């Protein structure tokens, strides 16, 4: 193999690696299905394994309000983590009083909802101690 053929081969390998970067490396809260057509949402709450069996419409994006967004972020139990536009928390972490009916009579998460159920133990201990 000549030097130029070696360079071409190296470039091809680099190009193929760049194209095949797993989505989990870019946004760990998203997992790409094997058929490459659908992205599965996962819950950002540390240790939430039950969300794997939940329909995608039962996940909620982090709020736009900076204060509320920070509260949600703290409650995930993740250290040094910032939610992205693709970060979600599943329905299991919200109590019934976090929901309301909208004008179309659909049940939606209210604008002041805060996750309070099935949170990581170390998050609950910090909240309890700071009260």
C-alpha positions as CSV (number, residue, x, y, z in Angstrom):
1,X,0.0,0.0,0.0
2,X,1.4,3.4,-1.0
3,X,1.5,6.4,1.3
4,X,-1.4,8.1,-0.6
5,X,-3.5,5.0,-0.4
6,X,-2.8,4.8,3.3
7,X,-3.9,8.5,3.7
8,X,-7.1,7.8,1.8
9,X,-7.8,4.7,3.9
10,X,-7.2,6.7,7.1
11,X,-9.6,9.5,5.9
12,X,-12.3,6.9,5.1
13,X,-11.9,5.5,8.6
14,X,-12.1,8.9,10.2
15,X,-15.2,9.8,8.1
16,X,-17.0,6.6,9.1
17,X,-16.2,7.2,12.8
18,X,-17.6,10.8,12.6
19,X,-20.8,9.5,11.0
20,X,-21.3,6.7,13.5
21,X,-21.0,8.7,16.8
22,X,-23.7,7.1,19.0
23,X,-26.4,9.5,20.0
24,X,-25.9,8.5,23.6
25,X,-22.5,10.2,23.6
26,X,-24.1,13.4,22.4
27,X,-27.2,13.4,24.6
28,X,-27.2,10.5,27.1
29,X,-30.9,11.0,28.0
30,X,-31.8,9.9,24.5
31,X,-31.4,6.5,23.2
32,X,-31.6,5.6,19.5
33,X,-33.5,2.5,18.6
34,X,-31.7,-0.1,16.5
35,X,-33.9,0.6,13.5
36,X,-32.5,4.3,13.5
37,X,-36.0,5.7,12.9
38,X,-37.2,6.6,16.4
39,X,-35.6,8.1,19.5
40,X,-36.7,6.7,22.8
41,X,-37.1,9.2,25.7
42,X,-35.6,8.3,29.0
43,X,-36.0,9.9,32.4
44,X,-33.3,12.2,33.7
45,X,-33.9,11.2,37.4
46,X,-30.9,9.2,38.5
47,X,-31.8,5.5,38.9
48,X,-35.2,5.7,37.2
49,X,-35.4,2.3,35.5
50,X,-39.2,2.0,35.3
51,X,-39.4,4.7,32.7
52,X,-38.3,2.2,30.0
53,X,-41.8,0.9,29.9
54,X,-43.6,4.2,29.7
55,X,-45.1,5.8,26.5
56,X,-43.2,8.8,25.2
57,X,-46.2,11.2,25.8
58,X,-45.7,10.6,29.6
59,X,-42.4,12.4,29.7
60,X,-42.1,16.1,30.4
61,X,-39.5,18.6,29.2
62,X,-37.7,20.7,31.8
63,X,-39.4,24.0,32.3
64,X,-38.3,27.3,30.6
65,X,-38.4,29.2,33.9
66,X,-34.8,29.3,35.2
67,X,-35.7,28.9,38.9
68,X,-38.1,26.0,38.3
69,X,-35.6,24.4,35.9
70,X,-32.9,24.5,38.5
71,X,-35.2,22.9,41.1
72,X,-36.0,20.1,38.6
73,X,-32.3,19.7,37.8
74,X,-31.4,19.5,41.5
75,X,-34.1,16.9,42.1
76,X,-32.7,14.5,39.4
77,X,-29.9,13.7,41.8
78,X,-27.2,14.2,39.1
79,X,-24.0,16.1,40.0
80,X,-22.6,18.7,37.6
81,X,-25.3,18.0,35.1
82,X,-27.2,20.5,33.0
83,X,-30.4,19.5,31.2
84,X,-30.6,19.9,27.4
85,X,-33.6,20.5,25.1
86,X,-33.9,16.7,25.0
87,X,-34.0,16.1,28.8
88,X,-37.2,14.8,30.3
89,X,-38.7,13.6,33.6
90,X,-41.3,10.9,33.5
91,X,-44.8,10.9,34.9
92,X,-43.8,8.6,37.8
93,X,-42.1,11.5,39.6
94,X,-45.1,13.8,39.8
95,X,-48.0,13.7,42.2
96,X,-51.6,13.9,41.1
97,X,-51.9,17.6,42.2
98,X,-49.2,18.5,39.5
99,X,-51.8,17.9,36.8
100,X,-54.7,19.9,35.5
101,X,-57.2,19.9,32.6
102,X,-56.5,22.3,29.8
103,X,-59.0,24.0,27.5
104,X,-59.3,20.9,25.3
105,X,-60.1,18.8,28.4
106,X,-56.7,17.1,28.2
107,X,-54.8,16.3,31.3
108,X,-51.5,18.3,31.3
109,X,-48.7,19.0,33.7
110,X,-49.3,22.4,35.4
111,X,-46.8,25.2,35.0
112,X,-45.6,25.1,38.6
113,X,-45.3,21.3,38.9
114,X,-42.2,20.0,40.8
115,X,-41.2,16.3,40.8
116,X,-41.7,14.8,44.3
117,X,-42.1,11.1,43.9
118,X,-39.5,8.3,43.6
119,X,-36.5,10.6,43.8
120,X,-33.0,9.4,44.6
121,X,-32.5,8.9,48.3
122,X,-29.6,11.3,48.6
123,X,-31.8,14.1,47.1
124,X,-34.5,13.4,49.7
125,X,-31.9,13.5,52.5
126,X,-30.6,16.9,51.4
127,X,-34.1,18.3,51.2
128,X,-35.0,16.9,54.6
129,X,-31.9,18.2,56.3
130,X,-32.2,21.7,54.8
131,X,-35.8,22.2,56.1
